[in-house]
Amino acid sequence: MNRKKLLAGITQGAAKNVPLNDFTNLAEGFGFSLIRVRGSHHVCGRSDIRELVNVPNVSGQASRIR
């Protein structure tokens, strides 16, 4: 999926659940990388940002993106 369209859909509330692979691709576009996977949660981070992004995987979807 096009990163710009995906970001627009998420920020406008049109995309509630997106495929995990698409969300991971979007996060990589912002410089995040996958740090670890624990159970169904994928944790991404960047060295210059203190907070981590925790993405739950529900049936292949990045669920509850806010």
C-alpha positions in Angstrom: 0.0 0.0 0.0 1.0 3.6 -0.6 2.5 5.0 2.6 0.9 8.5 2.1 -2.6 7.0 1.6 -2.2 4.7 4.6 -1.0 7.6 6.8 -3.9 9.8 5.6 -6.4 7.0 6.3 -5.1 6.5 9.8 -4.9 10.1 10.7 -8.4 10.8 9.4 -9.9 7.8 11.2 -10.8 6.0 8.0 -8.5 3.1 8.8 -9.2 1.4 12.1 -7.4 -1.9 11.5 -4.7 -2.2 8.8 -2.6 -5.2 7.8 0.4 -5.5 10.1 2.8 -5.6 7.2 1.5 -2.3 5.9 1.7 -0.6 9.3 5.3 -2.0 9.7 6.2 -0.6 6.3 4.8 2.8 7.3 6.7 2.8 10.6 9.9 1.9 8.7 9.3 4.9 6.5 9.5 7.1 9.6 12.8 5.5 10.6 11.4 2.9 13.2 12.6 -0.6 13.3 11.3 -3.8 14.8 12.9 -4.2 18.3 11.1 -7.3 19.5 8.0 -9.5 19.3 6.4 -10.8 22.4 3.4 -12.9 21.9 1.1 -10.9 19.6 2.7 -7.5 20.2 5.3 -6.1 17.9 7.4 -3.3 19.4 9.1 -0.8 17.2 11.5 2.0 18.2 14.0 4.6 17.1 17.3 5.5 18.7 16.4 9.2 18.9 12.9 8.8 20.3 12.5 7.6 23.9 8.9 6.1 23.5 8.3 2.7 21.9 5.4 1.9 19.5 3.6 -1.2 20.6 1.5 -2.7 17.9 -0.9 -5.6 18.7 -1.3 -8.2 16.0 -4.9 -9.4 15.8 -5.5 -11.8 13.0 -2.8 -10.2 10.9 -4.1 -6.7 11.5 -2.4 -3.9 13.4 -5.3 -3.4 15.8 -6.5 -0.2 17.5 -4.2 2.3 15.9 -4.7 5.7 17.7 
